[in-house]
């Protein structure tokens, strides 16, 4: 069974999230990102910056408080919501 090293980051995290991600990636060689708390007003734009700079996939997004609330990441849906396009 493969083991993955992922960074779980809060969608409300600002630019210091990128600094944190760089440090974690350097220390642990990350395999991906999980973005939580997208059920509120947070847009989670920092996840795109981290994903782009560190070349890491966003594996899941959390849109609630339960394990069932983790969803597979869709770049198109995320981008539309980030800029306010309703689908």
N, C-alpha and C positions, 0 to 999 in steps of 0.2 A: 504494500500500500504506500503510495507516494506521500511525502510530507511537504507541505507548502509553508513558506514563511510569508505572512501577509501583514500589512499595516492596516489597522482599523482606525479610521479617522472620522472625527465628528464633522458634519457638514457646516457647522458654524465656525470652524477653525479658519482663521484668516491666513495672511501671508506667512506667519511663523510656522504654519503647517508644512510648507515647502522646505524650510530649514530642518524641521524635525524629520521629514521623510528622507532628506539627503543623508542625515546622520544615521537613521535606522538602516537605510540601504547600504551605506558604507560598512556598517557593523555586521549586518545580517544577510546581505545579498537577497533582498526582497523578491518575491515571485508575483506580487500583485497587491491590490488595494481593495478594501471594503469600506464603503462610505455609509455612515449612519446618520440618523436624524434628518432625513429628507422629508419627513412628514410635517414639518413646521414651515417657518418662513425662510429658512436657510436655502440658499441656491446651490451650495456645494461646488462652486467654481474652482476652488483650490484643488479638487480631485483631478480636474482636467490638466491643471498646471503640473501637478505631480506626475500624472500619467505620461504627459508629453515629455517633460524634462528627464525623467528616470526611465522612460520606455517601459512602463509597467501597465498591465491591463487592470481595469476596474472590474473586479470579479463579481461583486454583489453590491446592492444598495439596500439600506434599511429604511422602510417607510412606516414604521410603527414600533410597538414595544414587544412584539412576540416573535418567536423564531419563524413563524409563517409569514412575517412581514418582510423578510429578506427576499429580494427579487434579483433575477439575472439582470445585469446592466445592459441597456440598449443605448448606444451612442446617439442615435437619431432622436429618440424620445427625450434623453437627457438634454441634448442641445436645444431642442424645441422648447422645453420647459425653462431652461436657463435664460433664454432670450424672450420668453413670454408668448410663444406660439402655442395655441391650444390645438390638440390633436383629436 
